[in-house]
Amino acid sequence: MLSTKLVLVGILICLPVWGGPCTMAPLTTYVGFSSTGCTFGSFTFKDFTFSVLGMSGGYTPLGAGGITVNPAAAPGMLALNFGGAFSVTGNESVDYLITYTVDPPPIIIHGWDLDLFTFTPVAPGLASITTDLCRTSAFSGAVCPAGAANTFSLNVFHDGTGGSVTSTGVGFAPTNVVGVRSSISLDGNGASADFASFTNTTDLIPEPSTFLLIAGGLCALGLLRRRRRF
């Protein structure tokens, strides 16, 4: 009976861990999850907010319903991609803010990557994303309660020139919780600024207990097969 239980544990752990109620959906859906959040494998994404911080030049800003959130996973990482019609021209400009919290036990986060996927911005138009991270806790407004030493900032931008930066990353001491604030800025500057989407990617390390459970399940499968031979 014990070996059977271990086998079941091993099978469950070896099944794909990604999936669940966090699926491709408008940002309004994620905001609606509130503090309960949604799950994607062992991850909980919660406390999403969206706001328009300002606009000018007669620009009509996107609403949360016009932004699509798409979760995706690969070995050692999990990402949220935010896509929409992010574009301004002429004297138009707009600033958005998207915030949320990642809480992924039994997986721990040890780094973060930020990527910008652009269309064809024309200099001196500027599209910029700044993602601020609060290691070990959610943000309280714009403040990281864990202190300055646990605050990290990543920036990507495209100004229509070869000097643009569209991918960057940072590593930090492992943690189970990360607060996220992504500031989006587009300024036409008399030309145009746009991008297709940006992606916040967590870099992951499974905790030792996870490895032990997987190993235990695999050992149980091996023992059961051995018994069936006799």
URHUTA-V996855 format. One line per field, one symbol per residue. phi: phi as a letter, one per 20 degrees, with the letter a starting at -180 (. if undefined). psi: psi as a letter, one per 30 degrees, with the letter a starting at -180 (. if undefined). burial: # if it has 24 or more other ideal C-beta (glycine too) atoms within 12 Angstrom, else .. Layout:
phi=???
psi=???
burial=???
//
This chain:
phi=.ffffffffffffffgeeppffcfafggffffflffmcdcmeeddblfcbbeerbbmmfeffegfedddcfbcbgnbbcdddcreebcclefbbcdcccacdcdgeedecabcccdddecfdgefcdcccdeddfnaffdmedegfnffddcccccbbdncfefddbbbbdbfgbecceccdedcccflncbbabeacceceedcffgfffffffffffffffffffffd
psi=eeeeeeeeeeeeeflkfklafjlkllfeeeeffbfealkjbgkkklhklkljflllggkjlklffgkkkjklllkglklkkjlaijkllbgklkklkkllkkjgkgkkkglkkkkkjlcikkkgkkkkkjjkkjkfllkjbgkjfflefgkkkkkllkgglfgljgkllkllkklfkkkkjjkkkkjehfclkllellkkkkkljkleeeeeeeeeeeeeeeeeeeeff.
burial=.....##.##..#...#....#..#.#.###.#...################......#.##.#..#######...########.####..#############.##############.##..###############....#.....###########...#.#.###.#.################.################...#..##.##..##.........
//
